[in-house]
Amino acid sequence: MSVYSETNGVGFLADRMAPDMSFRRAVRAVASAFDAGEVHLTGGEPTLHTEVPALVAALTGMGLSVGMTSNGERGRQVMPQCSAAGLNRINVSVFGTTAEELGAVQSERFRSAGLAGTKIRAAEQTVRAAVADGVKVSVNIVVPGTAHVDRVVNLVESYGQFADVRMLTSIQHGPESVAAISEVLARVGAEPVLRTFTAGTSDERTLYRALGSRAVYVKRLLPVRLPDTCASCRFNNDTDCEEGYYGIRLYLAEQGEYMVGVCIQRMDLCVPLAKLPKSGIVEEVQAFKDAEVRRLTREYGAAA
């Protein structure tokens, strides 16, 4: 579902997918077109979907690796079934260890100790349930700036005892976010181990070791643009583009048609799945990925 649906000329609203034959056909068609081996379930909130274990089972049944991003709303309740269905990994977004910390980055209603406590417990229970069920877990923490260093250190030290931690730079806060992350890394005694890029997307991350050899990742979004699609986009500047090109997105429109998109902001660029082969998207994405593999190999002297 797009938070930009009212401002970017989108022609449809997203509906809830079901693990039926049309879902399988749509995923199979997109995976085949882009030679994809992984599907990631994301927002709305996947754990609120009543059939999310069946969706996972349908995807793994096609030989795909399945990941999920969640705020942990109902993770504890659905994680055993999702694990049994073959869920490979889950990224759980966490915001604080206390009501005060949560209120600093969430809406004011979470300054209520009761609501904050419920949200904090739900996230932790999701992480613990996933770990117990053998699902790979990363805890996601966005770091806006230096005012949040103490909150982030508390989260790293709390969750780093039993899960990998992934700090994300804030695009809106730029250098201040980077400086804050550097301070957090110094405070927890983290040492860099490995830097990785996902060719053809904006994903770059560095692996650190800290807290008794637990993994701490720092992820930042690079200003990656598709050469044709992004060239004339009104958001293609240093301030308006929220994410850059990050990957192929699949939606189900309320009218019942599956749609394929390349941008979280430009939902109006989505095309019906039936028109994907003649849209030029497949060729542009594949050519861009291949070019990025070559560029990164030249620049860093290694490829995987």
Contacts in CASP RR format, 6 or more apart in sequence:
PFRMAT RR
TARGET T0000
AUTHOR 0000-0000-0000
METHOD contacts of the structure
MODEL  1
MSVYSETNGVGFLADRMAPDMSFRRAVRAVASAFDAGEVHLTGGEPTLHT
EVPALVAALTGMGLSVGMTSNGERGRQVMPQCSAAGLNRINVSVFGTTAE
ELGAVQSERFRSAGLAGTKIRAAEQTVRAAVADGVKVSVNIVVPGTAHVD
RVVNLVESYGQFADVRMLTSIQHGPESVAAISEVLARVGAEPVLRTFTAG
TSDERTLYRALGSRAVYVKRLLPVRLPDTCASCRFNNDTDCEEGYYGIRL
YLAEQGEYMVGVCIQRMDLCVPLAKLPKSGIVEEVQAFKDAEVRRLTREY
GAAA
1 13 0 8 1.000
1 14 0 8 1.000
1 43 0 8 1.000
1 44 0 8 1.000
2 8 0 8 1.000
2 10 0 8 1.000
2 14 0 8 1.000
2 264 0 8 1.000
2 265 0 8 1.000
2 267 0 8 1.000
4 10 0 8 1.000
4 264 0 8 1.000
4 265 0 8 1.000
4 266 0 8 1.000
4 267 0 8 1.000
5 13 0 8 1.000
5 267 0 8 1.000
8 265 0 8 1.000
8 266 0 8 1.000
8 267 0 8 1.000
8 268 0 8 1.000
9 267 0 8 1.000
9 268 0 8 1.000
10 267 0 8 1.000
10 268 0 8 1.000
10 270 0 8 1.000
11 267 0 8 1.000
11 268 0 8 1.000
12 251 0 8 1.000
12 253 0 8 1.000
12 254 0 8 1.000
12 255 0 8 1.000
12 257 0 8 1.000
12 259 0 8 1.000
12 267 0 8 1.000
12 270 0 8 1.000
13 253 0 8 1.000
13 254 0 8 1.000
14 251 0 8 1.000
14 252 0 8 1.000
14 253 0 8 1.000
14 254 0 8 1.000
15 252 0 8 1.000
15 253 0 8 1.000
15 254 0 8 1.000
15 256 0 8 1.000
16 49 0 8 1.000
16 252 0 8 1.000
17 23 0 8 1.000
17 49 0 8 1.000
17 55 0 8 1.000
17 252 0 8 1.000
18 51 0 8 1.000
19 51 0 8 1.000
19 54 0 8 1.000
19 55 0 8 1.000
19 57 0 8 1.000
19 58 0 8 1.000
22 258 0 8 1.000
23 55 0 8 1.000
23 58 0 8 1.000
23 252 0 8 1.000
24 58 0 8 1.000
24 62 0 8 1.000
26 250 0 8 1.000
26 252 0 8 1.000
26 258 0 8 1.000
26 273 0 8 1.000
27 39 0 8 1.000
27 58 0 8 1.000
27 59 0 8 1.000
27 62 0 8 1.000
27 64 0 8 1.000
27 250 0 8 1.000
28 62 0 8 1.000
29 273 0 8 1.000
29 276 0 8 1.000
30 36 0 8 1.000
30 248 0 8 1.000
30 250 0 8 1.000
30 260 0 8 1.000
30 273 0 8 1.000
30 276 0 8 1.000
31 37 0 8 1.000
31 39 0 8 1.000
31 62 0 8 1.000
31 64 0 8 1.000
33 276 0 8 1.000
33 277 0 8 1.000
33 282 0 8 1.000
34 248 0 8 1.000
34 282 0 8 1.000
34 285 0 8 1.000
34 286 0 8 1.000
35 286 0 8 1.000
36 64 0 8 1.000
36 248 0 8 1.000
37 63 0 8 1.000
37 64 0 8 1.000
37 65 0 8 1.000
38 64 0 8 1.000
38 65 0 8 1.000
38 66 0 8 1.000
38 67 0 8 1.000
39 59 0 8 1.000
39 64 0 8 1.000
39 65 0 8 1.000
39 66 0 8 1.000
39 67 0 8 1.000
40 66 0 8 1.000
40 67 0 8 1.000
40 68 0 8 1.000
40 69 0 8 1.000
41 52 0 8 1.000
41 55 0 8 1.000
41 56 0 8 1.000
41 66 0 8 1.000
41 67 0 8 1.000
41 68 0 8 1.000
41 69 0 8 1.000
42 68 0 8 1.000
42 69 0 8 1.000
43 69 0 8 1.000
45 70 0 8 1.000
45 71 0 8 1.000
45 72 0 8 1.000
45 73 0 8 1.000
46 52 0 8 1.000
46 68 0 8 1.000
46 69 0 8 1.000
46 70 0 8 1.000
47 70 0 8 1.000
47 72 0 8 1.000
47 73 0 8 1.000
47 74 0 8 1.000
47 75 0 8 1.000
47 77 0 8 1.000
47 78 0 8 1.000
47 126 0 8 1.000
48 73 0 8 1.000
48 74 0 8 1.000
49 55 0 8 1.000
52 68 0 8 1.000
52 78 0 8 1.000
52 82 0 8 1.000
53 78 0 8 1.000
53 81 0 8 1.000
53 82 0 8 1.000
53 84 0 8 1.000
53 85 0 8 1.000
54 85 0 8 1.000
56 66 0 8 1.000
56 68 0 8 1.000
56 82 0 8 1.000
56 85 0 8 1.000
56 86 0 8 1.000
56 87 0 8 1.000
57 85 0 8 1.000
57 86 0 8 1.000
59 66 0 8 1.000
60 66 0 8 1.000
60 85 0 8 1.000
60 86 0 8 1.000
60 87 0 8 1.000
65 88 0 8 1.000
66 86 0 8 1.000
66 87 0 8 1.000
66 88 0 8 1.000
67 87 0 8 1.000
67 88 0 8 1.000
67 89 0 8 1.000
67 90 0 8 1.000
67 91 0 8 1.000
68 82 0 8 1.000
68 87 0 8 1.000
68 89 0 8 1.000
68 90 0 8 1.000
68 91 0 8 1.000
69 90 0 8 1.000
69 91 0 8 1.000
69 92 0 8 1.000
69 93 0 8 1.000
69 140 0 8 1.000
70 90 0 8 1.000
70 91 0 8 1.000
70 92 0 8 1.000
70 93 0 8 1.000
70 126 0 8 1.000
71 92 0 8 1.000
71 93 0 8 1.000
71 119 0 8 1.000
71 122 0 8 1.000
71 123 0 8 1.000
72 92 0 8 1.000
72 93 0 8 1.000
72 122 0 8 1.000
72 123 0 8 1.000
72 125 0 8 1.000
72 126 0 8 1.000
73 122 0 8 1.000
74 122 0 8 1.000
75 122 0 8 1.000
75 125 0 8 1.000
75 126 0 8 1.000
75 129 0 8 1.000
75 130 0 8 1.000
76 122 0 8 1.000
76 125 0 8 1.000
76 126 0 8 1.000
76 128 0 8 1.000
76 129 0 8 1.000
79 87 0 8 1.000
79 90 0 8 1.000
79 126 0 8 1.000
79 129 0 8 1.000
79 130 0 8 1.000
79 133 0 8 1.000
79 135 0 8 1.000
80 129 0 8 1.000
80 133 0 8 1.000
82 90 0 8 1.000
82 133 0 8 1.000
82 135 0 8 1.000
83 130 0 8 1.000
83 133 0 8 1.000
83 134 0 8 1.000
83 135 0 8 1.000
84 133 0 8 1.000
87 135 0 8 1.000
88 135 0 8 1.000
88 136 0 8 1.000
89 135 0 8 1.000
89 136 0 8 1.000
89 137 0 8 1.000
89 138 0 8 1.000
90 126 0 8 1.000
90 130 0 8 1.000
90 135 0 8 1.000
90 136 0 8 1.000
90 137 0 8 1.000
90 138 0 8 1.000
91 137 0 8 1.000
91 138 0 8 1.000
91 139 0 8 1.000
91 140 0 8 1.000
91 166 0 8 1.000
92 123 0 8 1.000
92 126 0 8 1.000
92 127 0 8 1.000
92 130 0 8 1.000
92 137 0 8 1.000
92 138 0 8 1.000
92 139 0 8 1.000
92 140 0 8 1.000
92 163 0 8 1.000
93 123 0 8 1.000
93 140 0 8 1.000
93 141 0 8 1.000
93 142 0 8 1.000
94 123 0 8 1.000
94 124 0 8 1.000
94 127 0 8 1.000
94 139 0 8 1.000
94 140 0 8 1.000
94 141 0 8 1.000
94 155 0 8 1.000
94 159 0 8 1.000
95 101 0 8 1.000
95 102 0 8 1.000
95 103 0 8 1.000
95 105 0 8 1.000
95 106 0 8 1.000
95 119 0 8 1.000
95 123 0 8 1.000
95 141 0 8 1.000
96 102 0 8 1.000
96 105 0 8 1.000
96 120 0 8 1.000
96 151 0 8 1.000
96 154 0 8 1.000
96 155 0 8 1.000
97 120 0 8 1.000
97 151 0 8 1.000
97 154 0 8 1.000
97 155 0 8 1.000
97 158 0 8 1.000
98 116 0 8 1.000
98 120 0 8 1.000
98 154 0 8 1.000
99 110 0 8 1.000
99 111 0 8 1.000
99 112 0 8 1.000
99 113 0 8 1.000
99 114 0 8 1.000
99 116 0 8 1.000
99 117 0 8 1.000
99 120 0 8 1.000
100 111 0 8 1.000
101 151 0 8 1.000
101 154 0 8 1.000
101 155 0 8 1.000
102 110 0 8 1.000
102 111 0 8 1.000
102 116 0 8 1.000
102 117 0 8 1.000
102 119 0 8 1.000
102 120 0 8 1.000
103 110 0 8 1.000
103 111 0 8 1.000
103 116 0 8 1.000
104 148 0 8 1.000
104 151 0 8 1.000
105 142 0 8 1.000
105 144 0 8 1.000
105 148 0 8 1.000
105 151 0 8 1.000
106 119 0 8 1.000
109 115 0 8 1.000
110 116 0 8 1.000
110 119 0 8 1.000
124 159 0 8 1.000
127 137 0 8 1.000
127 139 0 8 1.000
127 159 0 8 1.000
127 162 0 8 1.000
127 163 0 8 1.000
128 162 0 8 1.000
130 136 0 8 1.000
130 137 0 8 1.000
131 137 0 8 1.000
131 162 0 8 1.000
131 163 0 8 1.000
136 164 0 8 1.000
137 163 0 8 1.000
137 164 0 8 1.000
138 163 0 8 1.000
138 164 0 8 1.000
138 165 0 8 1.000
138 166 0 8 1.000
138 217 0 8 1.000
139 155 0 8 1.000
139 159 0 8 1.000
139 160 0 8 1.000
139 163 0 8 1.000
139 164 0 8 1.000
139 165 0 8 1.000
139 166 0 8 1.000
140 166 0 8 1.000
140 168 0 8 1.000
141 152 0 8 1.000
141 155 0 8 1.000
141 156 0 8 1.000
141 165 0 8 1.000
141 166 0 8 1.000
141 167 0 8 1.000
141 168 0 8 1.000
142 167 0 8 1.000
142 168 0 8 1.000
142 170 0 8 1.000
143 149 0 8 1.000
143 152 0 8 1.000
143 167 0 8 1.000
143 168 0 8 1.000
143 169 0 8 1.000
143 170 0 8 1.000
143 177 0 8 1.000
143 180 0 8 1.000
143 181 0 8 1.000
143 184 0 8 1.000
144 170 0 8 1.000
144 172 0 8 1.000
144 173 0 8 1.000
144 176 0 8 1.000
144 177 0 8 1.000
144 180 0 8 1.000
145 170 0 8 1.000
145 173 0 8 1.000
145 176 0 8 1.000
145 177 0 8 1.000
145 179 0 8 1.000
145 180 0 8 1.000
146 176 0 8 1.000
146 179 0 8 1.000
146 180 0 8 1.000
146 183 0 8 1.000
148 180 0 8 1.000
149 180 0 8 1.000
149 183 0 8 1.000
149 184 0 8 1.000
149 187 0 8 1.000
152 167 0 8 1.000
152 180 0 8 1.000
152 184 0 8 1.000
153 184 0 8 1.000
153 187 0 8 1.000
153 188 0 8 1.000
155 165 0 8 1.000
156 165 0 8 1.000
156 167 0 8 1.000
156 184 0 8 1.000
156 188 0 8 1.000
156 210 0 8 1.000
156 211 0 8 1.000
156 216 0 8 1.000
157 188 0 8 1.000
157 211 0 8 1.000
159 165 0 8 1.000
160 211 0 8 1.000
160 214 0 8 1.000
160 216 0 8 1.000
161 211 0 8 1.000
161 214 0 8 1.000
164 214 0 8 1.000
164 215 0 8 1.000
164 216 0 8 1.000
164 217 0 8 1.000
165 214 0 8 1.000
165 215 0 8 1.000
165 216 0 8 1.000
165 217 0 8 1.000
166 205 0 8 1.000
166 216 0 8 1.000
166 217 0 8 1.000
166 218 0 8 1.000
166 219 0 8 1.000
167 181 0 8 1.000
167 184 0 8 1.000
167 216 0 8 1.000
167 217 0 8 1.000
167 218 0 8 1.000
167 219 0 8 1.000
168 218 0 8 1.000
168 219 0 8 1.000
168 220 0 8 1.000
169 177 0 8 1.000
169 178 0 8 1.000
169 181 0 8 1.000
169 218 0 8 1.000
169 219 0 8 1.000
169 220 0 8 1.000
169 221 0 8 1.000
170 177 0 8 1.000
171 221 0 8 1.000
171 242 0 8 1.000
171 243 0 8 1.000
178 220 0 8 1.000
181 218 0 8 1.000
185 208 0 8 1.000
185 210 0 8 1.000
185 216 0 8 1.000
185 218 0 8 1.000
188 210 0 8 1.000
188 211 0 8 1.000
188 216 0 8 1.000
189 210 0 8 1.000
190 208 0 8 1.000
190 209 0 8 1.000
190 210 0 8 1.000
190 216 0 8 1.000
191 208 0 8 1.000
191 209 0 8 1.000
191 210 0 8 1.000
192 206 0 8 1.000
192 207 0 8 1.000
192 208 0 8 1.000
193 207 0 8 1.000
193 208 0 8 1.000
193 209 0 8 1.000
194 206 0 8 1.000
194 207 0 8 1.000
195 204 0 8 1.000
195 205 0 8 1.000
195 206 0 8 1.000
195 207 0 8 1.000
196 204 0 8 1.000
196 205 0 8 1.000
196 206 0 8 1.000
196 207 0 8 1.000
197 203 0 8 1.000
197 204 0 8 1.000
197 222 0 8 1.000
197 296 0 8 1.000
197 300 0 8 1.000
198 204 0 8 1.000
199 289 0 8 1.000
199 292 0 8 1.000
199 293 0 8 1.000
199 296 0 8 1.000
200 224 0 8 1.000
200 245 0 8 1.000
200 285 0 8 1.000
200 288 0 8 1.000
200 289 0 8 1.000
200 292 0 8 1.000
200 293 0 8 1.000
201 224 0 8 1.000
201 245 0 8 1.000
201 246 0 8 1.000
201 247 0 8 1.000
202 221 0 8 1.000
202 222 0 8 1.000
202 223 0 8 1.000
202 224 0 8 1.000
202 243 0 8 1.000
202 244 0 8 1.000
202 245 0 8 1.000
202 246 0 8 1.000
203 219 0 8 1.000
203 221 0 8 1.000
203 222 0 8 1.000
203 246 0 8 1.000
204 219 0 8 1.000
204 220 0 8 1.000
204 221 0 8 1.000
204 222 0 8 1.000
205 217 0 8 1.000
205 218 0 8 1.000
205 219 0 8 1.000
205 220 0 8 1.000
206 217 0 8 1.000
206 218 0 8 1.000
207 215 0 8 1.000
207 216 0 8 1.000
207 217 0 8 1.000
208 215 0 8 1.000
208 216 0 8 1.000
208 217 0 8 1.000
208 218 0 8 1.000
209 215 0 8 1.000
209 216 0 8 1.000
210 216 0 8 1.000
221 243 0 8 1.000
221 244 0 8 1.000
221 246 0 8 1.000
223 238 0 8 1.000
223 241 0 8 1.000
223 244 0 8 1.000
224 244 0 8 1.000
224 245 0 8 1.000
224 246 0 8 1.000
224 292 0 8 1.000
225 231 0 8 1.000
225 236 0 8 1.000
225 241 0 8 1.000
225 244 0 8 1.000
225 245 0 8 1.000
226 245 0 8 1.000
226 262 0 8 1.000
226 284 0 8 1.000
226 285 0 8 1.000
226 288 0 8 1.000
227 284 0 8 1.000
227 287 0 8 1.000
227 288 0 8 1.000
228 284 0 8 1.000
229 245 0 8 1.000
229 262 0 8 1.000
229 263 0 8 1.000
229 269 0 8 1.000
229 281 0 8 1.000
229 284 0 8 1.000
230 236 0 8 1.000
230 244 0 8 1.000
230 245 0 8 1.000
233 241 0 8 1.000
233 263 0 8 1.000
233 266 0 8 1.000
234 240 0 8 1.000
235 241 0 8 1.000
235 242 0 8 1.000
235 265 0 8 1.000
235 266 0 8 1.000
241 265 0 8 1.000
242 264 0 8 1.000
242 265 0 8 1.000
243 263 0 8 1.000
243 264 0 8 1.000
243 265 0 8 1.000
244 263 0 8 1.000
245 262 0 8 1.000
245 263 0 8 1.000
245 288 0 8 1.000
246 264 0 8 1.000
247 262 0 8 1.000
247 285 0 8 1.000
248 260 0 8 1.000
248 261 0 8 1.000
248 262 0 8 1.000
248 285 0 8 1.000
249 260 0 8 1.000
249 261 0 8 1.000
249 262 0 8 1.000
249 263 0 8 1.000
249 264 0 8 1.000
249 270 0 8 1.000
250 258 0 8 1.000
250 259 0 8 1.000
250 260 0 8 1.000
250 261 0 8 1.000
250 273 0 8 1.000
251 258 0 8 1.000
251 259 0 8 1.000
251 260 0 8 1.000
251 261 0 8 1.000
251 270 0 8 1.000
252 258 0 8 1.000
252 259 0 8 1.000
253 259 0 8 1.000
257 272 0 8 1.000
257 273 0 8 1.000
257 274 0 8 1.000
258 272 0 8 1.000
258 273 0 8 1.000
259 270 0 8 1.000
259 271 0 8 1.000
259 272 0 8 1.000
259 273 0 8 1.000
260 270 0 8 1.000
260 271 0 8 1.000
260 272 0 8 1.000
260 273 0 8 1.000
260 276 0 8 1.000
260 279 0 8 1.000
260 281 0 8 1.000
261 267 0 8 1.000
261 269 0 8 1.000
261 270 0 8 1.000
261 271 0 8 1.000
261 281 0 8 1.000
262 269 0 8 1.000
262 281 0 8 1.000
262 285 0 8 1.000
263 269 0 8 1.000
271 279 0 8 1.000
271 281 0 8 1.000
276 282 0 8 1.000
293 303 0 8 1.000
296 303 0 8 1.000
297 303 0 8 1.000
END
